[in-house]
Amino acid sequence: MNYFPASYEESRERFRLSLDLLRSKWPDARLETYTLKEHPDLTIDWIWAEPRKKKNLVILSTAQHGIEGYVGAAMLKVFVEEFAPRLDPDHSGLLLIHALNPWGMQHRRKVNENSVDLNRNFVLNGNFDPEINPEFKQIEFLVNPQYRMGSFFIEDLRFWCRVIRALLSAGIKVTSRASLLGQHHTPNGFYYGGRSYQEGTQVLMQHYRQALETYQNVIQLDMHTGYGPRYQMTIIVPPNDPMPSIEAVQKFNYPLVQKIDGNEFYAISGDEQEYFYRLRDAEFPDKQLFACGFEFGTFGESLLARIRSLRAMVFENQLHWHGAHSEKTAEQVWAEFEELYFPPEVKWREKALADGRQAFEGILRAYRLFE
């Protein structure tokens, strides 16, 4: 059975058909759709399966980073077929979200149609501060080259020269922090968080508010790929969740849990789940919330693997904005970028499915959601 779809359209159709399966347990489950304003063929789709007594809600969201939605679609299929049937429909409901960034999923890019990284777009109070990441200017020459690409071999040499220059001038900590944090001033730059809320962001913010207004206990699971050990998914938790990572490992019976901060994972400005916690703390302090991401690593976590990941992202962004002199270079860039976020290796995909199952089991059992 093929868990991993070949296209956005195939994935969306499969998701919509899953409504019938969910209705066997939640008869009033409904499918809702948001159509992108500038792309009427692209939609954000979600299914509400609401319990009779609105106590618990499990949210599973995918494709915030478009290309990562292919692995997210596989996790949706696993969840709908293997875990949703074990929930108590009297007290526990579902909100399943397909493709927060449908344009990125369709075009196999990480960003949306406005080149915005949605996980840098969840800023508080609409304050898109262009000064949040002043160190970005120190390493912009590394992550945002402004020229048409030559051969892959030549570009690789140029990239490594820029890496060495950045490490000597800014140091590894500043280079890492500045490249990953996010920024709001360079639209064609790296991890651009935008200057206004994007459509996918607005849809999810509305869902978050509705969930906290209606349910006492909310669990959110967001699907991602790219960072961490190649054959071990990481459960990533916002820094404002009070549970220490070592406690989470024991509670969820899962081997790898990390906080999204500079010590365990890496810091993010405009992070979706950190926003969710801040909304809860500010307006719904009596509600219980656990939000996390499933991060399926691909290249690995060594320094060389992290630099290779950076190269794949830099080259894909450079190719998008400036093009390449040869189709061969473009094909090599696309192939490495796909390997970073949607590896074709059978062993990797089988391990991702196994890790997803283990994490679903551990989290839902820890919060006593199984019958």
C-alpha positions in Angstrom: 0.0 0.0 0.0 1.4 3.4 -1.0 1.4 5.8 1.9 3.3 8.6 0.1 1.4 10.4 -2.6 3.0 11.4 -5.9 1.3 14.8 -6.2 -0.6 17.5 -4.3 -3.8 16.6 -6.2 -3.5 12.9 -5.4 -2.9 13.7 -1.8 -5.9 16.1 -1.5 -8.2 13.6 -3.2 -7.2 10.8 -0.8 -7.6 13.1 2.2 -11.1 14.1 1.1 -12.1 10.5 0.6 -11.0 9.7 4.2 -14.1 11.5 5.4 -16.2 8.4 4.9 -14.0 6.3 7.1 -14.1 8.9 9.9 -17.9 9.1 9.7 -18.1 5.5 10.7 -17.1 6.7 14.2 -18.1 10.4 14.0 -21.3 10.4 11.9 -21.4 14.2 11.7 -17.8 14.6 10.6 -17.5 17.3 7.9 -15.1 18.4 5.3 -14.4 22.2 4.9 -12.2 24.0 2.3 -10.5 27.3 1.9 -9.6 28.3 -1.7 -6.5 30.5 -2.2 -7.5 33.9 -3.4 -4.9 34.0 -6.3 -4.9 30.3 -7.1 -8.5 29.0 -7.3 -7.3 25.5 -8.1 -5.5 25.2 -4.7 -7.2 24.6 -1.4 -6.5 24.2 2.3 -8.8 21.3 3.4 -9.7 20.1 6.9 -12.0 17.7 8.5 -13.8 18.3 11.8 -14.8 15.1 13.6 -16.4 16.5 16.7 -17.3 14.4 19.8 -20.7 14.4 21.5 -19.0 16.0 24.6 -16.3 18.4 23.6 -13.6 17.5 26.1 -10.5 16.4 24.0 -9.4 17.5 20.5 -6.5 16.1 18.5 -5.2 18.4 15.7 -3.0 17.0 13.0 -1.6 19.5 10.5 0.5 19.1 7.4 2.4 20.9 4.7 3.1 24.2 6.5 6.3 23.8 4.5 4.8 22.7 1.2 7.1 19.9 0.1 7.1 18.4 3.6 3.4 17.7 3.0 4.2 14.5 1.2 5.5 12.8 4.3 2.7 14.6 6.2 0.1 13.0 4.0 1.5 9.6 4.8 1.2 10.4 8.5 -2.4 11.5 8.0 -3.2 8.2 6.3 -1.6 6.2 9.2 -3.4 8.3 11.8 -6.9 8.0 10.1 -6.6 4.3 9.5 -4.8 3.1 12.6 -5.3 5.6 15.5 -8.5 7.5 14.9 -10.6 4.3 15.2 -9.2 3.8 18.7 -10.4 7.1 20.1 -13.6 7.6 22.1 -16.1 9.5 19.9 -18.1 10.6 22.9 -15.2 12.7 24.4 -12.5 13.0 21.8 -12.6 14.7 18.5 -10.3 15.5 15.5 -9.3 18.4 13.4 -7.2 17.1 10.5 -5.7 19.7 8.2 -4.3 18.9 4.7 -1.8 21.3 3.1 -1.6 24.6 5.0 0.7 25.6 2.1 -0.9 24.0 -1.0 1.1 26.1 -3.5 4.4 25.0 -1.9 3.2 21.4 -1.9 2.1 21.5 -5.5 5.4 23.1 -6.7 7.6 21.1 -4.3 8.9 24.3 -2.6 9.1 24.9 1.2 7.8 28.5 1.0 4.4 29.6 -0.2 3.5 31.6 -3.3 4.8 34.8 -1.7 8.1 33.2 -0.8 7.1 33.3 2.9 8.1 30.5 5.3 4.9 30.1 7.2 6.7 28.9 10.3 8.3 32.3 10.6 4.9 34.1 10.0 3.2 33.5 13.3 4.3 36.7 14.9 2.5 38.2 17.9 0.1 41.1 17.3 1.0 41.4 13.7 4.4 42.9 14.6 6.6 42.0 11.7 9.7 43.7 13.0 12.4 44.1 10.4 15.0 44.3 13.2 14.4 40.9 14.8 17.5 39.3 13.2 20.2 42.0 12.8 22.9 39.3 12.5 21.3 38.2 9.2 23.2 40.9 7.4 26.5 39.4 8.5 25.9 36.2 6.7 23.6 37.3 3.8 26.4 36.8 1.4 26.3 33.1 2.3 22.6 32.4 2.2 21.4 34.8 -0.4 23.7 34.9 -3.5 22.4 37.3 -6.1 23.4 35.8 -9.5 22.5 33.1 -12.0 23.9 29.7 -11.2 26.7 28.1 -13.2 27.5 24.4 -13.1 26.8 22.5 -9.8 30.5 21.8 -9.3 31.4 25.5 -9.6 28.5 26.6 -7.4 29.6 24.0 -4.8 33.1 25.5 -4.7 31.7 29.0 -4.4 29.4 27.9 -1.6 32.2 26.3 0.5 34.3 29.5 0.1 31.4 31.5 1.4 30.9 29.0 4.3 34.6 29.4 5.3 34.3 33.1 5.1 31.2 33.1 7.2 32.7 30.9 9.9 35.8 33.0 10.0 34.0 36.3 10.1 30.9 35.6 12.1 31.6 32.2 13.8 29.5 29.0 13.8 27.0 30.1 16.4 26.1 33.4 14.7 26.0 31.8 11.3 23.6 29.1 12.5 21.4 31.4 14.5 21.2 34.1 11.9 20.4 31.8 9.0 17.6 29.9 10.9 15.9 32.4 13.1 13.9 34.2 10.3 13.7 37.7 9.0 11.1 40.2 7.7 13.1 42.5 5.4 14.4 40.5 2.4 11.5 38.9 0.4 13.9 36.9 -1.8 16.0 36.0 1.2 16.4 33.0 3.5 13.6 32.1 5.9 11.6 35.1 5.0 8.7 35.5 7.5 6.7 38.0 5.5 5.3 41.4 6.3 1.7 40.3 6.9 -0.1 37.2 7.9 -0.4 34.7 5.0 -3.6 32.9 4.1 -2.5 29.6 5.6 -1.4 31.4 8.8 -4.8 33.0 9.2 -6.7 29.8 8.6 -4.6 28.0 11.3 -4.9 30.9 13.8 -8.7 30.7 13.4 -8.6 27.0 14.1 -6.4 27.5 17.2 -8.8 30.0 18.6 -11.9 27.8 17.9 -10.1 24.8 19.5 -9.3 26.6 22.7 -12.7 28.2 22.9 -14.5 24.9 22.6 -12.3 22.1 24.1 -10.8 21.6 27.5 -7.8 19.6 26.4 -6.0 20.1 23.0 -3.2 18.1 21.5 -1.6 19.4 18.3 0.8 17.4 16.1 2.4 19.2 13.1 4.4 17.2 10.5 7.8 18.3 9.3 10.9 16.9 7.6 14.5 17.8 7.1 16.2 18.3 10.5 17.8 15.7 12.8 19.1 12.2 12.6 18.4 10.5 9.3 16.7 7.4 10.7 15.2 8.8 13.9 12.3 11.2 14.0 12.4 13.9 16.7 9.5 15.2 18.6 10.0 19.0 18.8 8.3 21.0 21.5 8.0 24.9 21.8 10.2 26.5 24.5 7.2 27.7 26.4 5.9 24.2 27.1 7.0 23.6 30.8 7.7 19.9 30.4 11.5 19.1 30.3 12.6 17.0 27.3 13.9 14.2 29.5 10.4 14.0 31.1 8.7 14.0 27.7 10.9 11.1 26.6 9.7 9.0 29.5 6.1 10.2 29.3 5.7 9.4 25.6 8.0 6.3 25.6 9.8 7.9 22.7 13.6 8.2 22.4 14.1 11.7 21.1 12.4 14.9 22.2 13.9 18.4 21.9 12.9 21.9 22.8 12.8 24.5 20.0 15.5 26.7 21.4 19.2 27.4 20.9 20.3 24.7 23.3 18.5 21.6 22.0 17.1 22.4 18.6 17.3 25.9 17.2 15.5 29.1 17.9 12.7 30.3 15.6 11.0 33.7 15.4 7.3 33.4 14.4 7.0 29.8 15.3 3.5 28.4 14.9 3.3 26.3 18.1 4.9 28.9 20.3 2.1 31.2 19.1 -0.4 28.6 20.0 0.9 28.5 23.6 1.0 32.2 23.9 -2.6 32.5 22.7 -3.6 29.9 25.3 -1.6 31.7 28.1 -3.1 35.1 27.2 -6.7 34.3 26.6 -7.5 30.7 27.7 -5.3 30.0 30.8 -7.7 27.3 32.1 -7.3 25.1 29.0 -4.8 22.3 28.7 -2.5 22.3 25.6 0.3 20.1 24.3 1.6 21.1 20.9 4.6 19.5 19.1 6.1 18.8 15.8 7.2 15.5 14.3 10.6 16.3 12.6 11.7 13.5 10.3 15.5 14.0 9.8 17.0 13.3 6.4 20.7 14.3 5.8 21.7 13.8 9.5 22.9 16.0 12.3 26.7 16.1 11.8 28.2 19.5 11.0 28.8 18.4 7.4 25.2 17.2 7.1 23.9 20.5 8.4 26.1 22.4 5.9 24.8 20.1 3.1 21.2 20.9 4.2 22.1 24.6 4.1 23.5 24.3 0.6 20.4 22.5 -0.6 18.2 25.3 0.7 20.5 28.1 -0.5 20.8 26.6 -4.0 17.0 26.0 -4.3 16.3 29.6 -3.4 19.0 31.0 -5.7 17.7 28.9 -8.6 14.1 30.1 -8.0 15.1 33.8 -8.1 18.0 33.8 -10.6 17.9 30.6 -12.6 20.8 28.5 -13.9 22.8 28.5 -17.1 22.0 24.8 -17.7 19.1 22.5 -17.2 21.5 19.9 -15.7 22.4 22.3 -12.8 18.7 22.9 -12.2 18.0 19.2 -12.1 20.8 18.6 -9.6 19.5 21.4 -7.4 16.0 20.0 -7.4 17.1 16.5 -6.8 19.1 17.4 -3.7 16.3 19.6 -2.4 13.8 16.8 -2.8 16.2 14.4 -1.0 16.3 16.9 1.9 12.6 17.0 2.4 11.1 13.9 0.7 13.7 11.2 0.4 12.8 8.4 -2.0 14.8 5.7 -0.1 12.5 2.8 0.9 14.4 2.2 4.1 13.9 5.9 5.1 10.2 5.9 4.4 9.6 2.6 6.3 11.5 4.0 9.3 9.5 7.3 9.1 6.2 5.3 9.2 7.5 3.3 12.2 8.6 6.4 14.1 5.3 8.1 13.3 3.3 5.2 14.7 5.5 5.0 17.8 5.0 8.7 18.5 1.2 8.7 17.9 0.9 5.7 20.3 3.1 7.3 23.0 1.5 10.7 23.0 -2.2 9.6 22.7 -1.6 6.9 25.4 0.1 9.4 27.7 -2.9 11.7 27.5 -5.3 8.8 28.0 -7.2 9.2 24.8 -7.5 5.6 23.9 -10.7 3.6 24.8 
